C-alpha cells in the first residue's frame, strides 16, 4: 500500500523530482491497514513509495498501528535518514514488525555518488546498513551500473562494497536514461553517451542475456558495461538467491 507519493531529493538519474511530497491522511492509512488485515486477512504489507521514512513522527504513528495488528512489513528507506533518526527509531520499526528494507545505494564509489547528486557518501551508507542489521532488520540494496563517469575503478569500488557489506539481497541494473531526468536534460555536462532510444525496446532492468543496455562512458564501452553487469548479477544476485 502507498501512504505518500513523491520524493524531495534531486538524484540526477531520476525523472520524478517532485516539487512536493503528497501525504495521505493518516486516518485513512490506519483504516486501510485495518481493512487489509481484518477484512482481507493479510498479515504482511509492503510500502513501495520512494522514501517511506521521510517524516519520522508520521512513521512512528504508522508503526504503532502496524504493531497493534501484528503485521510484518517492508519499506524503502534512505541511508542518511536512518543515521539521522538513530537506533531508537529503528527499534520502533523492528518492534512494530519491520523485517526488511530496500535502500537505493546505486554505487560503492563516492565519485559516482557525488556525480549523480545522491547526497550521501559510502561511509554514511555503510553506517546505516550496520545500524539496520544491529536492529534485526534485513537490507536489500539497489545498484545501478553504468552511471555517468563509470569506469573499471568505480565498478571495482562497488564490488569491494558488496564484498565488505553483506546484504541479504541485491538488485543491480544497467543505467537507463529517462526523459525529464537531470542527466537526460543536461547530457552535455555528464560523462555519458547513448544511442537513439527505441521506447518500445527500452528496459528498466532484466535478466542477463535478455536485455543489453545502450549507454557508454569515456572509460567503458556499452559491451564492457554489459559484461560487468552480467558478472555482478551472477556473483551477487543469482548466486545468493540459489544458496
N, C-alpha and C positions, 0 to 999 in steps of 0.2 A: 504494500500500500504506500501511497505518497502522502506526506504531511506538509511538503513545501515544493516549490518549483523555482529554480534559478540558482545562480552562483555569483558572488560578488567579485571573485578573483579574475585575473586577466591573463591566464595562460595563453601563450601565443599560438598553440596548436588548436585551441578550442574555438568553435564558431558560435558558442552560446552566449557568452559575455553579456549577461543580462544587466540592465541598469539597476534593477531592483530584484529582491527576492520575495516571492509571494508565499505567504504563510497561511495554511488552512486554520480555521477556527479550532482551538484546542478541544472545545466541547464536541465538535463534530468528529474530531480524531478519536476521542475517547469512545464515542458512540459506535464508530466503525470498528474499533478494536473489539468492543464487546460483541458486536454482531458477528464478526469473523469467528470469534471463539464460541459464543453461546448458540448462535443460530446455525452456523455452517460447520462447527466442530473442529476448526483448525487450531492447532496448538503451537504453530510457528509462523512468523511473519518476516518478510524481507522488506527493507526500506531502501529502494534503489535510487532515491533522489541524490542530487550531486553531492551535498555535504549534510548528512542528517544531523550532525552535532554542531551545526553552525551557531546556535544560540543555547548556551549552557543551561540556563534556568528552565527554558522550554523543554529541553531534552530530559532533564531530571523529572519534570512533571509527567512526561510520557512514560518514563521508566517506572514511575510509581503505578501507573495504570497497567503496564505490561506485567509487572510483578504481581499485582492483585489477581490476575487471571492465570498466572503460572505459564506464561507464553515465552518460548525461546525465540530469539530474533537475531537478525544480521542487519548491518547498515554500511554505508560508505562514510569514511572519515578523512580528515586532513591531518598530517603529522604535526604541524606546528600548533594546531588547536589541542591535540592530545597533550603535548608538552605544556602548553599554557594552562590547561584546566587541571592537570595533576592527577595523582593517584587516587585521591578521594572521589573524584568524578568517575574514574574508571571502575572503582569498587561499586559505585551506584549502578553503572552499566552492567557489570558482571552479575551483581546480586539480583538484578531485575530480569536476567535471562539472556543477556547478550553473549553469544558463543563465538561469534566471528565477525570481523570487519574486513571490508575491502579498502585498500589505500592506493591512490594514484601516486606511485613512486616515479614512474616514467624512465629514470636513468640513474645509474650509480655514479655518474660523473657530475661534479659541481659545475664544470664548464658548460655542460648541456643544460643543467637546471637553470643556470643564470641566463643562457641564451633564450630559453623559452619562457622566461619571466615566471618561473614556478613560485618564487618567493620562499623557498625552503632550501636547506643545504642537506648534504648527505648525512652529516652528523645529527641534525635535527630528526631526520627520518629514522636513523638507527636508534636514537634515543626513544622515539615514540614507539617503535616496534618492541623494544625491550620492555617498556612500560606496559604495553598491552599484554605481552606474554607473561610478565610478572603478575598481571591481574587475572590470568587464566583465560584470556581472550585470544583466539586464533587470528592470524593475519593472512589475507590474500593480497599479494602485490600485483599491481598493474604496471606494465612496462611498455615503452614504445622504442622500436629500433628504427634508426634512420632519420632522427630529428635533425634540424639544421646544425651543421658543424660536426656531425657524427664522423668519427674516424675509428681506425682499429684500436687506438689508445682508449677512446671513450667507451667503446664496446667492451674492451678488456676490463675497464673500471667497473662496468655493470656486472660482468662475470664475477669479478672479485667481490662485489657487494653481495651477489647471490650466493657465493660460496661461504662468505663470513656470516651472513644473516640467514638463518634457516627459517624460511616461510612455509606455512602449511600448504599454500597453493600459489601459483603464479599465473598470470595471463599476459602473454607477450604478443605484440602485433607490430606490423610494419607501418610506419607513419603514412597516413593518407591525408594530404592537404585538402581542406574543405573551404568552399566559398564562404566569406564572412569572417574567417579567422584572421588574426593579425599576420600570420605567415603568408596566407593567400593574398591578402590585400597589399602586403609590403614585401613581396618576394625579393625585390632587388636589394633589400637590406639583410638578407639571410643567406648563409651558405647552404643553399638548397636549390635543386632544379627538378622539374618533372616534365614528362611528355604531355601532349594534349590528352585530356581525360575523357574517356567514354563513360558517361554517367551510368550507362546500363551495365557496365562491367566493373564499376568502382566498388571495391570491397573494403569493409571496415576491418575485418580480420577473418581468418580461416585456417584450415588445417594445412600443414606443409604439403606442397605439391598441388594444392587446389586453388591457390592464388599467388600472385607474383610480386606485386608492388610496381611502382613506376617512378620512384624518386632516386636521386643520387646527390652526393656532395662532392666537394673538391677532392676529398680523400678516398671516397668509396664509390664504386660503380653500383648500378642497380643490382647486378648479379652478385656482387660482394655483400651488399646489404641483405639480399635474399638468403644467401648461403649462411651468413651469420645468424639470421633469424631461425632458419631450419635447425642449425646446430644448437642454438639456445633453447628452442622449443623441445628438441629431443632430450637435451640434458636436464633441463629444469622444470619442464611441464609434463610431457608424456611419460617419461621415466618415473617421475614421482607418482603420477596417477595410477600406474600399474604395479606399484610396490605393495 
